[in-house]
Structure formats: structure tokens, C-alpha cells
Amino acid sequence: MNDLYTAFSIVSFILTICGIVGGYVAFKYGIARTGNDVQEHVINALRNEIDVMRNRIEDLENENLRLDQVILTICEALKKRGLIVHIEGSIVTVSDGHETQSARIQGGDCIQGGD
């Protein structure tokens, strides 16, 4: 009978060790899997953000092209009325053949000056 208790104790000890090792392995596997899932979600989110930014840049480039065309149209219309408009960087110069006016563009405000 003593041998039976010893055998049960050994089996119980082995099962306990197996449970501890199995729990540890399962825990490590769960952490690694969770880490990989989080990493995959972050990568997908960043890819989506990059796509959104590319679309925004494309939209802004198209809007910039449209605004350039509007400015050229306005300049041509003014030229037909006798006003010559020169835009060089942040300086806008308007001349009617007799008088020239210049303005510097700064953050949406115009600082005017005359020649």
C-alpha cells in the first residue's frame, strides 16, 4: 500500500511539473501571439495613415494647380485691361504703365509699398 501512495505521489508530482511547464509555455506563446497581433495592427494602421496622407498630398497638388490656373487667368484678364501683374516669390507688383505698386505676401496679410 505504501508503494501505491509513493506511485501516486510521483505521478502527482510529474503532473504538477508538466502543468507548470505547460502553463509557462502557453503563457509565453500567448504573449508572443499578442505581441505579433498588436504589431500587425500597428503596421496596418500606419499603412492606412500613409495612404490617407498620399491622397491628401495629391488633392493639395491638384488644388495648387487649379489655383495657379486661376491666378494666370486673373493676370491675363487684368493685362487686357492695361494692368500688368508680376508675381515673384512673395512680392506682387502691379503696373498700369504710369504707376507701379508692390506688395509683399506674409502669412495671408499684404504689406503694401509703392514705387
Helices and strands as residue ranges (DSSP letters): H 2-80, E 84-88, E 91-95, E 100-106, E 109-114
